[in-house]
Amino acid sequence: MDSMLINRDPDIMSGAPCFTGTRVLVQNLFDYLEGGSSLEDFLEDFPSVSRATAVAVLEAARVRLFDDAPAA
């Protein structure tokens, strides 16, 4: 995934993927959505993550999912 969106640094959150320039775990976004919270809820609780960045991460995950899926 684009390093402009996500960073992994062993000195930040033990190397777990974070939104670049923050200490916010990318997993938090997926946990919020999986738990029924909205993107708005996530952005309100993590103001250091921009809407554009969150949407770009979701889009990149979607593209990767469909690129890796076997054809029917």
PDB file of N, H, CA, C and O in Angstrom:
ATOM      1  N   MET A   1       0.847  -1.175   0.000  1.00  0.00           N
ATOM      2  CA  MET A   1       0.000   0.000   0.000  1.00  0.00           C
ATOM      3  C   MET A   1       0.895   1.242   0.000  1.00  0.00           C
ATOM      4  O   MET A   1       2.034   1.201   0.465  1.00  0.00           O
ATOM      5  N   ASP A   2       0.388   2.289  -0.502  1.00  0.00           N
ATOM      6  H   ASP A   2      -0.538   2.322  -0.880  1.00  0.00           H
ATOM      7  CA  ASP A   2       1.121   3.538  -0.675  1.00  0.00           C
ATOM      8  C   ASP A   2       1.683   4.057   0.652  1.00  0.00           C
ATOM      9  O   ASP A   2       0.948   4.232   1.624  1.00  0.00           O
ATOM     10  N   SER A   3       2.998   4.298   0.674  1.00  0.00           N
ATOM     11  H   SER A   3       3.595   4.155  -0.116  1.00  0.00           H
ATOM     12  CA  SER A   3       3.642   4.795   1.894  1.00  0.00           C
ATOM     13  C   SER A   3       3.221   6.233   2.221  1.00  0.00           C
ATOM     14  O   SER A   3       3.489   6.724   3.317  1.00  0.00           O
ATOM     15  N   MET A   4       2.570   6.899   1.282  1.00  0.00           N
ATOM     16  H   MET A   4       2.352   6.501   0.391  1.00  0.00           H
ATOM     17  CA  MET A   4       2.030   8.231   1.568  1.00  0.00           C
ATOM     18  C   MET A   4       0.799   8.107   2.470  1.00  0.00           C
ATOM     19  O   MET A   4       0.408   9.066   3.134  1.00  0.00           O
ATOM     20  N   LEU A   5       0.197   6.919   2.484  1.00  0.00           N
ATOM     21  H   LEU A   5       0.515   6.140   1.944  1.00  0.00           H
ATOM     22  CA  LEU A   5      -1.008   6.685   3.271  1.00  0.00           C
ATOM     23  C   LEU A   5      -0.716   5.956   4.575  1.00  0.00           C
ATOM     24  O   LEU A   5      -1.233   6.305   5.636  1.00  0.00           O
ATOM     25  N   ILE A   6       0.127   4.934   4.465  1.00  0.00           N
ATOM     26  H   ILE A   6       0.547   4.651   3.603  1.00  0.00           H
ATOM     27  CA  ILE A   6       0.377   4.048   5.608  1.00  0.00           C
ATOM     28  C   ILE A   6       1.875   3.937   5.853  1.00  0.00           C
ATOM     29  O   ILE A   6       2.675   3.867   4.921  1.00  0.00           O
ATOM     30  N   ASN A   7       2.230   3.924   7.133  1.00  0.00           N
ATOM     31  H   ASN A   7       1.580   3.982   7.891  1.00  0.00           H
ATOM     32  CA  ASN A   7       3.629   3.804   7.534  1.00  0.00           C
ATOM     33  C   ASN A   7       3.770   2.666   8.541  1.00  0.00           C
ATOM     34  O   ASN A   7       2.903   2.469   9.392  1.00  0.00           O
ATOM     35  N   ARG A   8       4.862   1.923   8.438  1.00  0.00           N
ATOM     36  H   ARG A   8       5.566   2.083   7.746  1.00  0.00           H
ATOM     37  CA  ARG A   8       5.197   0.906   9.437  1.00  0.00           C
ATOM     38  C   ARG A   8       6.589   1.228   9.956  1.00  0.00           C
ATOM     39  O   ARG A   8       7.573   1.172   9.219  1.00  0.00           O
ATOM     40  N   ASP A   9       6.653   1.561  11.218  1.00  0.00           N
ATOM     41  H   ASP A   9       5.853   1.606  11.817  1.00  0.00           H
ATOM     42  CA  ASP A   9       7.915   1.930  11.856  1.00  0.00           C
ATOM     43  C   ASP A   9       7.989   1.178  13.177  1.00  0.00           C
ATOM     44  O   ASP A   9       7.090   1.303  14.009  1.00  0.00           O
ATOM     45  N   PRO A  10       9.054   0.392  13.383  1.00  0.00           N
ATOM     46  CA  PRO A  10       9.148  -0.377  14.618  1.00  0.00           C
ATOM     47  C   PRO A  10       9.133   0.482  15.881  1.00  0.00           C
ATOM     48  O   PRO A  10       8.845  -0.023  16.966  1.00  0.00           O
ATOM     49  N   ASP A  11       9.437   1.765  15.753  1.00  0.00           N
ATOM     50  H   ASP A  11       9.671   2.175  14.872  1.00  0.00           H
ATOM     51  CA  ASP A  11       9.436   2.670  16.904  1.00  0.00           C
ATOM     52  C   ASP A  11       8.067   3.317  17.154  1.00  0.00           C
ATOM     53  O   ASP A  11       7.877   4.013  18.151  1.00  0.00           O
ATOM     54  N   ILE A  12       7.129   3.084  16.250  1.00  0.00           N
ATOM     55  H   ILE A  12       7.284   2.519  15.439  1.00  0.00           H
ATOM     56  CA  ILE A  12       5.783   3.653  16.398  1.00  0.00           C
ATOM     57  C   ILE A  12       4.781   2.509  16.434  1.00  0.00           C
ATOM     58  O   ILE A  12       4.643   1.759  15.467  1.00  0.00           O
ATOM     59  N   MET A  13       4.087   2.384  17.552  1.00  0.00           N
ATOM     60  H   MET A  13       4.199   2.994  18.337  1.00  0.00           H
ATOM     61  CA  MET A  13       3.051   1.375  17.729  1.00  0.00           C
ATOM     62  C   MET A  13       3.554  -0.031  17.376  1.00  0.00           C
ATOM     63  O   MET A  13       2.840  -0.839  16.782  1.00  0.00           O
ATOM     64  N   SER A  14       4.813  -0.292  17.764  1.00  0.00           N
ATOM     65  H   SER A  14       5.394   0.365  18.246  1.00  0.00           H
ATOM     66  CA  SER A  14       5.447  -1.608  17.574  1.00  0.00           C
ATOM     67  C   SER A  14       5.470  -2.068  16.116  1.00  0.00           C
ATOM     68  O   SER A  14       5.499  -3.268  15.842  1.00  0.00           O
ATOM     69  N   GLY A  15       5.456  -1.124  15.191  1.00  0.00           N
ATOM     70  H   GLY A  15       5.432  -0.149  15.413  1.00  0.00           H
ATOM     71  CA  GLY A  15       5.554  -1.470  13.776  1.00  0.00           C
ATOM     72  C   GLY A  15       4.233  -1.809  13.118  1.00  0.00           C
ATOM     73  O   GLY A  15       4.211  -2.179  11.944  1.00  0.00           O
ATOM     74  N   ALA A  16       3.136  -1.692  13.841  1.00  0.00           N
ATOM     75  H   ALA A  16       3.154  -1.392  14.795  1.00  0.00           H
ATOM     76  CA  ALA A  16       1.823  -1.940  13.233  1.00  0.00           C
ATOM     77  C   ALA A  16       1.534  -0.838  12.213  1.00  0.00           C
ATOM     78  O   ALA A  16       1.963   0.299  12.407  1.00  0.00           O
ATOM     79  N   PRO A  17       0.823  -1.146  11.141  1.00  0.00           N
ATOM     80  CA  PRO A  17       0.512  -0.131  10.131  1.00  0.00           C
ATOM     81  C   PRO A  17      -0.303   1.020  10.724  1.00  0.00           C
ATOM     82  O   PRO A  17      -1.357   0.812  11.326  1.00  0.00           O
ATOM     83  N   CYS A  18       0.210   2.230  10.540  1.00  0.00           N
ATOM     84  H   CYS A  18       1.066   2.398  10.052  1.00  0.00           H
ATOM     85  CA  CYS A  18      -0.444   3.452  11.018  1.00  0.00           C
ATOM     86  C   CYS A  18      -0.646   4.390   9.840  1.00  0.00           C
ATOM     87  O   CYS A  18       0.063   4.313   8.836  1.00  0.00           O
ATOM     88  N   PHE A  19      -1.619   5.273   9.977  1.00  0.00           N
ATOM     89  H   PHE A  19      -2.195   5.336  10.792  1.00  0.00           H
ATOM     90  CA  PHE A  19      -1.756   6.327   8.987  1.00  0.00           C
ATOM     91  C   PHE A  19      -0.501   7.184   9.064  1.00  0.00           C
ATOM     92  O   PHE A  19      -0.091   7.583  10.154  1.00  0.00           O
ATOM     93  N   THR A  20       0.103   7.467   7.937  1.00  0.00           N
ATOM     94  H   THR A  20      -0.230   7.143   7.052  1.00  0.00           H
ATOM     95  CA  THR A  20       1.346   8.220   7.882  1.00  0.00           C
ATOM     96  C   THR A  20       1.215   9.545   8.633  1.00  0.00           C
ATOM     97  O   THR A  20       0.249  10.288   8.460  1.00  0.00           O
ATOM     98  N   GLY A  21       2.208   9.814   9.465  1.00  0.00           N
ATOM     99  H   GLY A  21       2.993   9.210   9.605  1.00  0.00           H
ATOM    100  CA  GLY A  21       2.252  11.053  10.227  1.00  0.00           C
ATOM    101  C   GLY A  21       1.431  11.021  11.504  1.00  0.00           C
ATOM    102  O   GLY A  21       1.290  12.039  12.182  1.00  0.00           O
ATOM    103  N   THR A  22       0.884   9.845  11.837  1.00  0.00           N
ATOM    104  H   THR A  22       0.998   9.018  11.287  1.00  0.00           H
ATOM    105  CA  THR A  22       0.073   9.715  13.047  1.00  0.00           C
ATOM    106  C   THR A  22       0.503   8.465  13.813  1.00  0.00           C
ATOM    107  O   THR A  22       1.368   7.707  13.375  1.00  0.00           O
ATOM    108  N   ARG A  23      -0.119   8.280  14.953  1.00  0.00           N
ATOM    109  H   ARG A  23      -0.822   8.895  15.309  1.00  0.00           H
ATOM    110  CA  ARG A  23       0.026   7.042  15.719  1.00  0.00           C
ATOM    111  C   ARG A  23      -1.296   6.267  15.702  1.00  0.00           C
ATOM    112  O   ARG A  23      -1.550   5.422  16.560  1.00  0.00           O
ATOM    113  N   VAL A  24      -2.117   6.573  14.715  1.00  0.00           N
ATOM    114  H   VAL A  24      -1.910   7.259  14.018  1.00  0.00           H
ATOM    115  CA  VAL A  24      -3.430   5.932  14.589  1.00  0.00           C
ATOM    116  C   VAL A  24      -3.287   4.665  13.746  1.00  0.00           C
ATOM    117  O   VAL A  24      -2.855   4.702  12.594  1.00  0.00           O
ATOM    118  N   LEU A  25      -3.661   3.554  14.356  1.00  0.00           N
ATOM    119  H   LEU A  25      -4.011   3.523  15.292  1.00  0.00           H
ATOM    120  CA  LEU A  25      -3.586   2.277  13.648  1.00  0.00           C
ATOM    121  C   LEU A  25      -4.616   2.217  12.524  1.00  0.00           C
ATOM    122  O   LEU A  25      -5.767   2.613  12.704  1.00  0.00           O
ATOM    123  N   VAL A  26      -4.197   1.726  11.381  1.00  0.00           N
ATOM    124  H   VAL A  26      -3.262   1.405  11.235  1.00  0.00           H
ATOM    125  CA  VAL A  26      -5.124   1.527  10.269  1.00  0.00           C
ATOM    126  C   VAL A  26      -6.211   0.538  10.690  1.00  0.00           C
ATOM    127  O   VAL A  26      -7.363   0.660  10.274  1.00  0.00           O
ATOM    128  N   GLN A  27      -5.843  -0.427  11.507  1.00  0.00           N
ATOM    129  H   GLN A  27      -4.907  -0.526  11.845  1.00  0.00           H
ATOM    130  CA  GLN A  27      -6.809  -1.415  11.991  1.00  0.00           C
ATOM    131  C   GLN A  27      -7.986  -0.748  12.686  1.00  0.00           C
ATOM    132  O   GLN A  27      -9.100  -1.269  12.645  1.00  0.00           O
ATOM    133  N   ASN A  28      -7.758   0.403  13.328  1.00  0.00           N
ATOM    134  H   ASN A  28      -6.853   0.827  13.362  1.00  0.00           H
ATOM    135  CA  ASN A  28      -8.845   1.117  13.992  1.00  0.00           C
ATOM    136  C   ASN A  28      -9.962   1.476  13.010  1.00  0.00           C
ATOM    137  O   ASN A  28     -11.143   1.365  13.340  1.00  0.00           O
ATOM    138  N   LEU A  29      -9.585   1.902  11.812  1.00  0.00           N
ATOM    139  H   LEU A  29      -8.626   1.991  11.544  1.00  0.00           H
ATOM    140  CA  LEU A  29     -10.587   2.254  10.807  1.00  0.00           C
ATOM    141  C   LEU A  29     -11.455   1.048  10.487  1.00  0.00           C
ATOM    142  O   LEU A  29     -12.682   1.149  10.473  1.00  0.00           O
ATOM    143  N   PHE A  30     -10.832  -0.083  10.231  1.00  0.00           N
ATOM    144  H   PHE A  30      -9.835  -0.166  10.242  1.00  0.00           H
ATOM    145  CA  PHE A  30     -11.588  -1.284   9.886  1.00  0.00           C
ATOM    146  C   PHE A  30     -12.408  -1.778  11.075  1.00  0.00           C
ATOM    147  O   PHE A  30     -13.522  -2.269  10.892  1.00  0.00           O
ATOM    148  N   ASP A  31     -11.880  -1.656  12.273  1.00  0.00           N
ATOM    149  H   ASP A  31     -10.975  -1.257  12.421  1.00  0.00           H
ATOM    150  CA  ASP A  31     -12.624  -2.048  13.472  1.00  0.00           C
ATOM    151  C   ASP A  31     -13.875  -1.190  13.634  1.00  0.00           C
ATOM    152  O   ASP A  31     -14.947  -1.704  13.955  1.00  0.00           O
ATOM    153  N   TYR A  32     -13.740   0.109  13.414  1.00  0.00           N
ATOM    154  H   TYR A  32     -12.870   0.527  13.154  1.00  0.00           H
ATOM    155  CA  TYR A  32     -14.895   1.002  13.514  1.00  0.00           C
ATOM    156  C   TYR A  32     -15.977   0.588  12.521  1.00  0.00           C
ATOM    157  O   TYR A  32     -17.145   0.446  12.883  1.00  0.00           O
ATOM    158  N   LEU A  33     -15.580   0.400  11.277  1.00  0.00           N
ATOM    159  H   LEU A  33     -14.632   0.516  10.982  1.00  0.00           H
ATOM    160  CA  LEU A  33     -16.557   0.064  10.246  1.00  0.00           C
ATOM    161  C   LEU A  33     -17.177  -1.309  10.500  1.00  0.00           C
ATOM    162  O   LEU A  33     -18.382  -1.489  10.328  1.00  0.00           O
ATOM    163  N   GLU A  34     -16.373  -2.254  10.900  1.00  0.00           N
ATOM    164  H   GLU A  34     -15.394  -2.108  11.040  1.00  0.00           H
ATOM    165  CA  GLU A  34     -16.873  -3.592  11.203  1.00  0.00           C
ATOM    166  C   GLU A  34     -17.855  -3.554  12.378  1.00  0.00           C
ATOM    167  O   GLU A  34     -18.823  -4.314  12.404  1.00  0.00           O
ATOM    168  N   GLY A  35     -17.613  -2.693  13.321  1.00  0.00           N
ATOM    169  H   GLY A  35     -16.828  -2.075  13.299  1.00  0.00           H
ATOM    170  CA  GLY A  35     -18.461  -2.572  14.496  1.00  0.00           C
ATOM    171  C   GLY A  35     -19.732  -1.769  14.258  1.00  0.00           C
ATOM    172  O   GLY A  35     -20.533  -1.593  15.175  1.00  0.00           O
ATOM    173  N   GLY A  36     -19.926  -1.282  13.037  1.00  0.00           N
ATOM    174  H   GLY A  36     -19.275  -1.425  12.291  1.00  0.00           H
ATOM    175  CA  GLY A  36     -21.142  -0.553  12.711  1.00  0.00           C
ATOM    176  C   GLY A  36     -21.033   0.952  12.832  1.00  0.00           C
ATOM    177  O   GLY A  36     -22.011   1.665  12.607  1.00  0.00           O
ATOM    178  N   SER A  37     -19.864   1.443  13.182  1.00  0.00           N
ATOM    179  H   SER A  37     -19.069   0.864  13.365  1.00  0.00           H
ATOM    180  CA  SER A  37     -19.654   2.890  13.244  1.00  0.00           C
ATOM    181  C   SER A  37     -19.442   3.425  11.834  1.00  0.00           C
ATOM    182  O   SER A  37     -19.061   2.688  10.925  1.00  0.00           O
ATOM    183  N   SER A  38     -19.693   4.694  11.673  1.00  0.00           N
ATOM    184  H   SER A  38     -20.003   5.293  12.412  1.00  0.00           H
ATOM    185  CA  SER A  38     -19.522   5.322  10.362  1.00  0.00           C
ATOM    186  C   SER A  38     -18.107   5.870  10.200  1.00  0.00           C
ATOM    187  O   SER A  38     -17.343   5.974  11.160  1.00  0.00           O
ATOM    188  N   LEU A  39     -17.792   6.208   8.982  1.00  0.00           N
ATOM    189  H   LEU A  39     -18.413   6.124   8.203  1.00  0.00           H
ATOM    190  CA  LEU A  39     -16.525   6.885   8.716  1.00  0.00           C
ATOM    191  C   LEU A  39     -16.484   8.202   9.480  1.00  0.00           C
ATOM    192  O   LEU A  39     -15.431   8.602   9.976  1.00  0.00           O
ATOM    193  N   GLU A  40     -17.620   8.872   9.575  1.00  0.00           N
ATOM    194  H   GLU A  40     -18.476   8.547   9.172  1.00  0.00           H
ATOM    195  CA  GLU A  40     -17.694  10.121  10.328  1.00  0.00           C
ATOM    196  C   GLU A  40     -17.317   9.914  11.791  1.00  0.00           C
ATOM    197  O   GLU A  40     -16.605  10.733  12.373  1.00  0.00           O
ATOM    198  N   ASP A  41     -17.795   8.813  12.388  1.00  0.00           N
ATOM    199  H   ASP A  41     -18.373   8.148  11.915  1.00  0.00           H
ATOM    200  CA  ASP A  41     -17.446   8.505  13.780  1.00  0.00           C
ATOM    201  C   ASP A  41     -15.937   8.339  13.925  1.00  0.00           C
ATOM    202  O   ASP A  41     -15.329   8.876  14.851  1.00  0.00           O
ATOM    203  N   PHE A  42     -15.344   7.594  13.005  1.00  0.00           N
ATOM    204  H   PHE A  42     -15.838   7.158  12.253  1.00  0.00           H
ATOM    205  CA  PHE A  42     -13.901   7.376  13.034  1.00  0.00           C
ATOM    206  C   PHE A  42     -13.155   8.703  12.940  1.00  0.00           C
ATOM    207  O   PHE A  42     -12.251   8.971  13.731  1.00  0.00           O
ATOM    208  N   LEU A  43     -13.534   9.525  11.977  1.00  0.00           N
ATOM    209  H   LEU A  43     -14.268   9.307  11.334  1.00  0.00           H
ATOM    210  CA  LEU A  43     -12.842  10.796  11.759  1.00  0.00           C
ATOM    211  C   LEU A  43     -13.010  11.735  12.958  1.00  0.00           C
ATOM    212  O   LEU A  43     -12.105  12.504  13.281  1.00  0.00           O
ATOM    213  N   GLU A  44     -14.147  11.669  13.599  1.00  0.00           N
ATOM    214  H   GLU A  44     -14.883  11.045  13.336  1.00  0.00           H
ATOM    215  CA  GLU A  44     -14.372  12.500  14.779  1.00  0.00           C
ATOM    216  C   GLU A  44     -13.471  12.056  15.931  1.00  0.00           C
ATOM    217  O   GLU A  44     -12.931  12.888  16.661  1.00  0.00           O
ATOM    218  N   ASP A  45     -13.312  10.746  16.090  1.00  0.00           N
ATOM    219  H   ASP A  45     -13.750  10.070  15.497  1.00  0.00           H
ATOM    220  CA  ASP A  45     -12.498  10.216  17.178  1.00  0.00           C
ATOM    221  C   ASP A  45     -11.000  10.276  16.902  1.00  0.00           C
ATOM    222  O   ASP A  45     -10.194  10.242  17.833  1.00  0.00           O
ATOM    223  N   PHE A  46     -10.622  10.365  15.621  1.00  0.00           N
ATOM    224  H   PHE A  46     -11.276  10.392  14.866  1.00  0.00           H
ATOM    225  CA  PHE A  46      -9.203  10.418  15.237  1.00  0.00           C
ATOM    226  C   PHE A  46      -8.983  11.601  14.291  1.00  0.00           C
ATOM    227  O   PHE A  46      -8.772  11.407  13.094  1.00  0.00           O
ATOM    228  N   PRO A  47      -9.030  12.812  14.822  1.00  0.00           N
ATOM    229  CA  PRO A  47      -8.951  14.003  13.966  1.00  0.00           C
ATOM    230  C   PRO A  47      -7.612  14.183  13.243  1.00  0.00           C
ATOM    231  O   PRO A  47      -7.510  15.004  12.332  1.00  0.00           O
ATOM    232  N   SER A  48      -6.595  13.430  13.635  1.00  0.00           N
ATOM    233  H   SER A  48      -6.677  12.763  14.375  1.00  0.00           H
ATOM    234  CA  SER A  48      -5.311  13.551  12.932  1.00  0.00           C
ATOM    235  C   SER A  48      -5.324  12.816  11.590  1.00  0.00           C
ATOM    236  O   SER A  48      -4.391  12.949  10.798  1.00  0.00           O
ATOM    237  N   VAL A  49      -6.376  12.044  11.336  1.00  0.00           N
ATOM    238  H   VAL A  49      -7.134  11.935  11.980  1.00  0.00           H
ATOM    239  CA  VAL A  49      -6.519  11.356  10.046  1.00  0.00           C
ATOM    240  C   VAL A  49      -7.511  12.151   9.203  1.00  0.00           C
ATOM    241  O   VAL A  49      -8.635  12.412   9.635  1.00  0.00           O
ATOM    242  N   SER A  50      -7.095  12.530   8.015  1.00  0.00           N
ATOM    243  H   SER A  50      -6.182  12.319   7.664  1.00  0.00           H
ATOM    244  CA  SER A  50      -7.987  13.293   7.142  1.00  0.00           C
ATOM    245  C   SER A  50      -8.978  12.362   6.451  1.00  0.00           C
ATOM    246  O   SER A  50      -8.729  11.168   6.283  1.00  0.00           O
ATOM    247  N   ARG A  51     -10.093  12.936   6.061  1.00  0.00           N
ATOM    248  H   ARG A  51     -10.295  13.906   6.197  1.00  0.00           H
ATOM    249  CA  ARG A  51     -11.088  12.163   5.314  1.00  0.00           C
ATOM    250  C   ARG A  51     -10.467  11.593   4.033  1.00  0.00           C
ATOM    251  O   ARG A  51     -10.674  10.427   3.699  1.00  0.00           O
ATOM    252  N   ALA A  52      -9.714  12.419   3.332  1.00  0.00           N
ATOM    253  H   ALA A  52      -9.546  13.367   3.604  1.00  0.00           H
ATOM    254  CA  ALA A  52      -9.110  11.989   2.073  1.00  0.00           C
ATOM    255  C   ALA A  52      -8.196  10.780   2.287  1.00  0.00           C
ATOM    256  O   ALA A  52      -8.200   9.846   1.486  1.00  0.00           O
ATOM    257  N   THR A  53      -7.426  10.802   3.355  1.00  0.00           N
ATOM    258  H   THR A  53      -7.422  11.562   4.006  1.00  0.00           H
ATOM    259  CA  THR A  53      -6.518   9.687   3.630  1.00  0.00           C
ATOM    260  C   THR A  53      -7.295   8.427   3.982  1.00  0.00           C
ATOM    261  O   THR A  53      -6.973   7.346   3.489  1.00  0.00           O
ATOM    262  N   ALA A  54      -8.317   8.551   4.830  1.00  0.00           N
ATOM    263  H   ALA A  54      -8.578   9.430   5.231  1.00  0.00           H
ATOM    264  CA  ALA A  54      -9.115   7.384   5.212  1.00  0.00           C
ATOM    265  C   ALA A  54      -9.793   6.773   3.991  1.00  0.00           C
ATOM    266  O   ALA A  54      -9.790   5.553   3.823  1.00  0.00           O
ATOM    267  N   VAL A  55     -10.366   7.606   3.148  1.00  0.00           N
ATOM    268  H   VAL A  55     -10.368   8.597   3.285  1.00  0.00           H
ATOM    269  CA  VAL A  55     -11.034   7.116   1.943  1.00  0.00           C
ATOM    270  C   VAL A  55     -10.021   6.477   0.998  1.00  0.00           C
ATOM    271  O   VAL A  55     -10.314   5.450   0.386  1.00  0.00           O
ATOM    272  N   ALA A  56      -8.851   7.060   0.873  1.00  0.00           N
ATOM    273  H   ALA A  56      -8.613   7.894   1.370  1.00  0.00           H
ATOM    274  CA  ALA A  56      -7.819   6.496   0.001  1.00  0.00           C
ATOM    275  C   ALA A  56      -7.365   5.125   0.495  1.00  0.00           C
ATOM    276  O   ALA A  56      -7.110   4.233  -0.314  1.00  0.00           O
ATOM    277  N   VAL A  57      -7.261   4.946   1.804  1.00  0.00           N
ATOM    278  H   VAL A  57      -7.468   5.671   2.462  1.00  0.00           H
ATOM    279  CA  VAL A  57      -6.884   3.642   2.362  1.00  0.00           C
ATOM    280  C   VAL A  57      -7.978   2.614   2.066  1.00  0.00           C
ATOM    281  O   VAL A  57      -7.683   1.486   1.671  1.00  0.00           O
ATOM    282  N   LEU A  58      -9.218   2.999   2.254  1.00  0.00           N
ATOM    283  H   LEU A  58      -9.458   3.915   2.575  1.00  0.00           H
ATOM    284  CA  LEU A  58     -10.324   2.081   1.950  1.00  0.00           C
ATOM    285  C   LEU A  58     -10.342   1.715   0.465  1.00  0.00           C
ATOM    286  O   LEU A  58     -10.548   0.555   0.109  1.00  0.00           O
ATOM    287  N   GLU A  59     -10.128   2.692  -0.382  1.00  0.00           N
ATOM    288  H   GLU A  59      -9.960   3.634  -0.094  1.00  0.00           H
ATOM    289  CA  GLU A  59     -10.100   2.438  -1.827  1.00  0.00           C
ATOM    290  C   GLU A  59      -8.943   1.522  -2.197  1.00  0.00           C
ATOM    291  O   GLU A  59      -9.112   0.604  -2.999  1.00  0.00           O
ATOM    292  N   ALA A  60      -7.770   1.760  -1.622  1.00  0.00           N
ATOM    293  H   ALA A  60      -7.632   2.505  -0.970  1.00  0.00           H
ATOM    294  CA  ALA A  60      -6.608   0.911  -1.909  1.00  0.00           C
ATOM    295  C   ALA A  60      -6.865  -0.525  -1.444  1.00  0.00           C
ATOM    296  O   ALA A  60      -6.474  -1.478  -2.119  1.00  0.00           O
ATOM    297  N   ALA A  61      -7.522  -0.677  -0.292  1.00  0.00           N
ATOM    298  H   ALA A  61      -7.839   0.097   0.256  1.00  0.00           H
ATOM    299  CA  ALA A  61      -7.847  -2.023   0.193  1.00  0.00           C
ATOM    300  C   ALA A  61      -8.849  -2.703  -0.742  1.00  0.00           C
ATOM    301  O   ALA A  61      -8.725  -3.895  -1.025  1.00  0.00           O
ATOM    302  N   ARG A  62      -9.831  -1.953  -1.216  1.00  0.00           N
ATOM    303  H   ARG A  62      -9.932  -0.984  -0.986  1.00  0.00           H
ATOM    304  CA  ARG A  62     -10.819  -2.499  -2.151  1.00  0.00           C
ATOM    305  C   ARG A  62     -10.152  -2.958  -3.440  1.00  0.00           C
ATOM    306  O   ARG A  62     -10.415  -4.061  -3.920  1.00  0.00           O
ATOM    307  N   VAL A  63      -9.299  -2.125  -3.995  1.00  0.00           N
ATOM    308  H   VAL A  63      -9.086  -1.229  -3.605  1.00  0.00           H
ATOM    309  CA  VAL A  63      -8.598  -2.466  -5.237  1.00  0.00           C
ATOM    310  C   VAL A  63      -7.760  -3.722  -5.037  1.00  0.00           C
ATOM    311  O   VAL A  63      -7.769  -4.625  -5.873  1.00  0.00           O
ATOM    312  N   ARG A  64      -7.048  -3.771  -3.939  1.00  0.00           N
ATOM    313  H   ARG A  64      -7.041  -3.038  -3.259  1.00  0.00           H
ATOM    314  CA  ARG A  64      -6.200  -4.937  -3.682  1.00  0.00           C
ATOM    315  C   ARG A  64      -7.035  -6.207  -3.507  1.00  0.00           C
ATOM    316  O   ARG A  64      -6.655  -7.272  -3.993  1.00  0.00           O
ATOM    317  N   LEU A  65      -8.144  -6.099  -2.830  1.00  0.00           N
ATOM    318  H   LEU A  65      -8.453  -5.233  -2.436  1.00  0.00           H
ATOM    319  CA  LEU A  65      -9.028  -7.240  -2.631  1.00  0.00           C
ATOM    320  C   LEU A  65      -9.499  -7.796  -3.966  1.00  0.00           C
ATOM    321  O   LEU A  65      -9.433  -9.003  -4.198  1.00  0.00           O
ATOM    322  N   PHE A  66      -9.973  -6.917  -4.845  1.00  0.00           N
ATOM    323  H   PHE A  66     -10.027  -5.936  -4.656  1.00  0.00           H
ATOM    324  CA  PHE A  66     -10.487  -7.368  -6.118  1.00  0.00           C
ATOM    325  C   PHE A  66      -9.385  -7.795  -7.072  1.00  0.00           C
ATOM    326  O   PHE A  66      -9.604  -8.687  -7.892  1.00  0.00           O
ATOM    327  N   ASP A  67      -8.225  -7.196  -6.994  1.00  0.00           N
ATOM    328  H   ASP A  67      -8.048  -6.471  -6.328  1.00  0.00           H
ATOM    329  CA  ASP A  67      -7.095  -7.623  -7.830  1.00  0.00           C
ATOM    330  C   ASP A  67      -6.630  -9.014  -7.440  1.00  0.00           C
ATOM    331  O   ASP A  67      -6.210  -9.791  -8.297  1.00  0.00           O
ATOM    332  N   ASP A  68      -6.702  -9.338  -6.143  1.00  0.00           N
ATOM    333  H   ASP A  68      -7.044  -8.706  -5.447  1.00  0.00           H
ATOM    334  CA  ASP A  68      -6.222 -10.636  -5.666  1.00  0.00           C
ATOM    335  C   ASP A  68      -7.281 -11.739  -5.746  1.00  0.00           C
ATOM    336  O   ASP A  68      -6.958 -12.917  -5.596  1.00  0.00           O
ATOM    337  N   ALA A  69      -8.538 -11.367  -5.981  1.00  0.00           N
ATOM    338  H   ALA A  69      -8.800 -10.410  -6.103  1.00  0.00           H
ATOM    339  CA  ALA A  69      -9.607 -12.359  -6.004  1.00  0.00           C
ATOM    340  C   ALA A  69      -9.529 -13.176  -7.293  1.00  0.00           C
ATOM    341  O   ALA A  69      -9.327 -12.626  -8.375  1.00  0.00           O
ATOM    342  N   PRO A  70      -9.691 -14.503  -7.164  1.00  0.00           N
ATOM    343  CA  PRO A  70      -9.664 -15.335  -8.372  1.00  0.00           C
ATOM    344  C   PRO A  70     -10.906 -15.067  -9.228  1.00  0.00           C
ATOM    345  O   PRO A  70     -11.978 -14.752  -8.710  1.00  0.00           O
ATOM    346  N   ALA A  71     -10.745 -15.194 -10.515  1.00  0.00           N
ATOM    347  H   ALA A  71      -9.874 -15.450 -10.936  1.00  0.00           H
ATOM    348  CA  ALA A  71     -11.870 -15.019 -11.427  1.00  0.00           C
ATOM    349  C   ALA A  71     -12.829 -16.187 -11.267  1.00  0.00           C
ATOM    350  O   ALA A  71     -12.416 -17.320 -11.017  1.00  0.00           O
ATOM    351  N   ALA A  72     -14.106 -15.898 -11.415  1.00  0.00           N
ATOM    352  H   ALA A  72     -14.442 -14.978 -11.619  1.00  0.00           H
ATOM    353  CA  ALA A  72     -15.135 -16.940 -11.252  1.00  0.00           C
ATOM    354  C   ALA A  72     -15.217 -17.808 -12.480  1.00  0.00           C
ATOM    355  O   ALA A  72     -16.024 -18.736 -12.527  1.00  0.00           O
TER     356      ALA A  72
END
